[in-house]
Amino acid sequence: MADLEQMMRTTFACRSFSDEPLPDHELAAILDVARFAPSGGNRQGWQVIVVRNAERKSTLIDLSVPAIELYVAQRAAGENPWNTVDPSTVDPATVSVSPAATAWYRDLAQAPVFLVVALDLRVVASADRNLNRIGVISGASVYPFAQNILLAARDRGWAGALTTFIAAAEPDVQALLHLPSHIAVAALIPLGRPQKVLTKLTRKPVSEFTHLETFDGPKLDASNPHP
Ligand SMILES: Cc1cc2nc3c(=O)[nH]c(=O)nc-3n(C[C@H](O)[C@H](O)[C@H](O)COP(=O)(O)O)c2cc1C
């Protein structure tokens, strides 16, 4: 269990990769572990497209750029990018961002492999489908699998990053990768050998986000002797 804890504490978002190829047998080993992720009703609706072709990777990056530009512009305006609660002051039609501001994302194309993680909407129980807010439940049947990919990769000395900007261009991605319309695009994970292994991740302490009994109740305090 100590190893598991160490993996969970150090599975970082990797954005720079060596040019070492990631062979199919390694990829298969990673996915063979990741597939033990939970999903609603154990329907396992995930599909994975392995993209190594340089031109296809580059197209995937290009397709993501408008979404990233909006993200960068919203950040610059002091907003929480892409949130559906607070109205944005940024007009997507007139967003203009310097290429330097999105270079970090374009650099992901150096990864030897892109995994496009997709989800079969025919099998996903979207329990919040009738609520008057953005859906979050469908993702719960695919993102544990995506995180498992990162954990399994880390365990074998590889690394990646979970990215989602690509989803904004879903119809184009579906056309590019020959995905039927009921297969949603959930994530793009660049994967490869990390140039540098990070081990100190920045995260909020438990006491900042854990509330006892109600949202306005006291925060969880590890030093509290009760109950
Ligand atoms: C939903 C989601 C979308 C993300 N999108 C991107 C992305 O487009 N590009 C990127 O480099 N990282 C992306 N990340 C990675 C986050 O930036 C990363 O998890 C966070 O900064 C923590 O990084 P660390 O684990 O290295 O500390 C995304 C993560 C999540 C969960």
The ligand as an ORCA input file, in Angstrom:
! r2SCAN-3c Opt
* xyz 0 1
  C     -10.200     18.042    -16.673
  C      -8.725     18.318    -16.810
  C      -8.263     19.009    -17.917
  C      -6.897     19.265    -18.070
  N      -6.439     19.878    -19.206
  C      -5.120     20.059    -19.382
  C      -4.597     20.597    -20.588
  O      -5.322     20.903    -21.526
  N      -3.274     20.746    -20.731
  C      -2.417     20.387    -19.736
  O      -1.210     20.539    -19.909
  N      -2.874     19.874    -18.577
  C      -4.192     19.687    -18.388
  N      -4.663     19.124    -17.236
  C      -3.722     18.768    -16.177
  C      -3.830     19.752    -15.013
  O      -3.313     21.005    -15.393
  C      -3.060     19.136    -13.858
  O      -3.762     17.983    -13.437
  C      -2.929     20.075    -12.676
  O      -2.317     21.283    -13.054
  C      -2.079     19.440    -11.594
  O      -0.796     19.181    -12.116
  P       0.262     18.308    -11.293
  O      -0.385     16.966    -11.097
  O       1.491     18.224    -12.173
  O       0.488     18.992    -10.002
  C      -6.005     18.853    -17.066
  C      -6.473     18.155    -15.950
  C      -7.816     17.860    -15.846
  C      -8.288     17.048    -14.649
*
